[in-house]
Amino acid sequence: RRGGESLEPDGRIGPILDTGEQLVAVRRSAVAYRAETPGSVATPPIVVDLYVTSRRLVLAGPDMIFFDLAALDEAVVSHERLLIVLRDGVGLVLEVEQPRLLRVEIATARAAQR
């Protein structure tokens, strides 16, 4: 995948994409959990398929969890984890392959929204 190209959605993400929404990146078997912050309690880790679309992050595990890209305040790589801070102060930790590339893919999708 290069530049603004989109990926072909699979059967799990395809049905929930909105009109015009494109799949930007996929990470299989990512580990996700909410970090403890002053405004939130930590959650146990879950294994998910992580989808980055042109509008949101989708954690597809036992449940589907959605985060609007506009709600992301910051994304930082630390110890091979991607730490995402949401505007409401919640911290999301993603353990994925190539976290630096994922950070760039998320930043690119966010920039395209502006």
Secondary structure, DSSP 8 states (H G I E B T S, - for coil): --TT--B---TTTGGG--TT--EEEEEEEEEEEEE-BTTB-----EEEEEEEESSEEEEESSSEEEEEGGGEEEEEEETTEEEEEETTS-EEEEE-SSHHHHHHHHHHHHHHH-
